[in-house]
Amino acid sequence: MQAMSRAMYEAVRFDEAHVTSVDWLTYPIADITDTPDSIEVVLVNNAPANKSLGAGEPATRPVAAAIGNAIFDATGVRIRRKQYARQLSPRKNSRTCARKNAARALALRGDK
């Protein structure tokens, strides 16, 4: 959930001289309404004889890329900067999404 929050919302903001995101009201993070009802954890190649090395922060690195790829797959829009939630405003991307989705639909039907 931390990695999803980083990709979708989090950003340190500045003015000319100071950090302006200094508390929970000015530093956006995911909240409980952004989380799924449940999360299934699957340990791959887990051998009980091996000492656990954790699944924490190193596992968060690919999450932003996975979310970005899911957004591209769903909309046809490639977002290249984090804070995906801010960049997904319908007003900002509606024409691009509509154009790319129409082109995809035609390609899937075999039309040229």
N, C-alpha and C positions, 0 to 999 in steps of 0.2 A: 504494500500500500504506500510505503514511503516513496518508492521509485515512481509509482503512478502519480503521486502528488507532485513530485519534482518535475515530471514531464508535462503534466497538464496545467499546473498552476504556479509553482514557486519561481520567484525572481527577486533578487535584491535590487531595490530601486534607489536611485541617487538623484540629488539635485546638483547644483554646481559645486557644492562644498561638503555635503554630508550624505550619509545613508538615510533615506527617508522611510524605509520599511523596517521599523524598529520594534514592533510589537505584533501580537496576534491579529490585530485589526488591520494593520498595514502590510503584513507579509502573508500573501494568500497561500493557503494549504488546503488539501482535501479534508473534508469533514465526514462524519458518519454517514451522511446521505449519499456520498460518492462511493461508498464501499459496497461490495456484493453481500448477499445474505450469508454466504459461506465461502470458504476458500479451501480447496483440496490441495494438500501438500503431498508430492510424490518424490520419494528419495530414490534416485537412480543409482544402480550399482552399490547399494548399501550392504556392506558386509558387517555383521555384528562384531567381528573381531577387530575391525578398523576403528580407530579413534575418530570421532566426529570433528571435522574442521569447521563446521558451521555452514550456514547458507545465507549469511547476512549481506553486507554491503557489496561484496564482489558480484553477487547475483543480481544486483540492481542495475548494472551497467547496460545490459541489452534491452531493458524495459522500454526506454524512450524510443528506441529504434523499432521495437515491436509495435508500439502504439502508433508511431508514424506510418509504418507499413499497413497497419489495419485501417487507418484513416484513408490512405491512398487507395487501398483495395475497395473500400466502401464508397468513396467519392470521386476517385480519379484525380484528386488534388494532392500534390506532394508538398508537405510542409517541412521546411528545412530548419526551423528554429523552434526551440522549446517554448513552453507556455502554450501548448496546443489549444487549450480552451479559449484563449483570447483570439487566436488566429482562425478559429472555426466559426466566427460570427456569420450568420446567414447573409447579412448585407455585404460582407467583405468577399465572400466566396460563392454566392449564389449563381452568378453568371458563369463563372469558371466551372463549377460543379455541373450545371445544367448542360453546358457545351460538351464537357468530357463524358458525362453519363450518356448523352445522346449518341456520341461517337462510339462508345462502348456497346450500346444496345444495337446499333447498326452493324458493328463488327461481329457481334455474337449471332446475329441473324444471317450474316453473310452478305449483307448489302454493301455497296461501295459508296 
